[in-house]
Amino acid sequence: MHSFTKLLSAAFIACTAGPTMATIFSVSPGDDLQAAIDAASTGDTIEFAPGTYTVTDELYIYNKGITLK
């Protein structure tokens, strides 16, 4: 019976943990775009405020699963 209680507890924790909430990162002209990309995780969104963005270096976005908006 003791192992059944452990199994039931593990199942309850797995069902109630749920997915994590996605984060929205807001960037403005002059912000460090690569820092926002690096901080974002799968499912997150980076929103760009209106304006002109000057990028002088390459931006690295490989298999991040993020949305640029």
C-alpha positions as a Python dict, from the first residue, in 0.01 Angstrom:
ca = {
    (1, 'M'): (0, 0, 0),
    (2, 'H'): (291, 234, 71),
    (3, 'S'): (418, 219, -290),
    (4, 'F'): (65, 293, -416),
    (5, 'T'): (60, 612, -206),
    (6, 'K'): (394, 719, -356),
    (7, 'L'): (265, 651, -707),
    (8, 'L'): (-57, 843, -640),
    (9, 'S'): (141, 1137, -499),
    (10, 'A'): (370, 1145, -802),
    (11, 'A'): (73, 1137, -1039),
    (12, 'F'): (-96, 1422, -853),
    (13, 'I'): (217, 1638, -869),
    (14, 'A'): (261, 1567, -1241),
    (15, 'C'): (-101, 1661, -1316),
    (16, 'T'): (-106, 1979, -1110),
    (17, 'A'): (233, 2115, -1214),
    (18, 'G'): (92, 2234, -1548),
    (19, 'P'): (276, 2419, -1823),
    (20, 'T'): (479, 2728, -1748),
    (21, 'M'): (352, 3065, -1862),
    (22, 'A'): (517, 3226, -2162),
    (23, 'T'): (695, 3556, -2107),
    (24, 'I'): (661, 3866, -2324),
    (25, 'F'): (980, 4070, -2356),
    (26, 'S'): (932, 4430, -2473),
    (27, 'V'): (1224, 4598, -2647),
    (28, 'S'): (1270, 4953, -2770),
    (29, 'P'): (1514, 5110, -3015),
    (30, 'G'): (1855, 5118, -2851),
    (31, 'D'): (1791, 4810, -2633),
    (32, 'D'): (2022, 4509, -2650),
    (33, 'L'): (1828, 4280, -2886),
    (34, 'Q'): (2063, 3984, -2839),
    (35, 'A'): (2016, 4004, -2462),
    (36, 'A'): (1639, 3980, -2507),
    (37, 'I'): (1680, 3684, -2744),
    (38, 'D'): (1918, 3512, -2503),
    (39, 'A'): (1677, 3563, -2210),
    (40, 'A'): (1378, 3423, -2402),
    (41, 'S'): (1279, 3058, -2376),
    (42, 'T'): (1065, 2836, -2595),
    (43, 'G'): (715, 2983, -2622),
    (44, 'D'): (818, 3337, -2525),
    (45, 'T'): (752, 3647, -2738),
    (46, 'I'): (974, 3947, -2804),
    (47, 'E'): (766, 4253, -2892),
    (48, 'F'): (931, 4545, -3067),
    (49, 'A'): (815, 4898, -2985),
    (50, 'P'): (768, 5124, -3287),
    (51, 'G'): (1089, 5287, -3407),
    (52, 'T'): (1406, 5234, -3603),
    (53, 'Y'): (1638, 4954, -3496),
    (54, 'T'): (2001, 4961, -3606),
    (55, 'V'): (2169, 4622, -3583),
    (56, 'T'): (2546, 4629, -3621),
    (57, 'D'): (2619, 4265, -3529),
    (58, 'E'): (2459, 3938, -3629),
    (59, 'L'): (2170, 3823, -3412),
    (60, 'Y'): (2172, 3457, -3315),
    (61, 'I'): (1832, 3289, -3295),
    (62, 'Y'): (1881, 2915, -3335),
    (63, 'N'): (1603, 2671, -3245),
    (64, 'K'): (1471, 2899, -2972),
    (65, 'G'): (1102, 2852, -3051),
    (66, 'I'): (1027, 3218, -2980),
    (67, 'T'): (801, 3469, -3153),
    (68, 'L'): (926, 3806, -3279),
    (69, 'K'): (645, 4056, -3304),
}
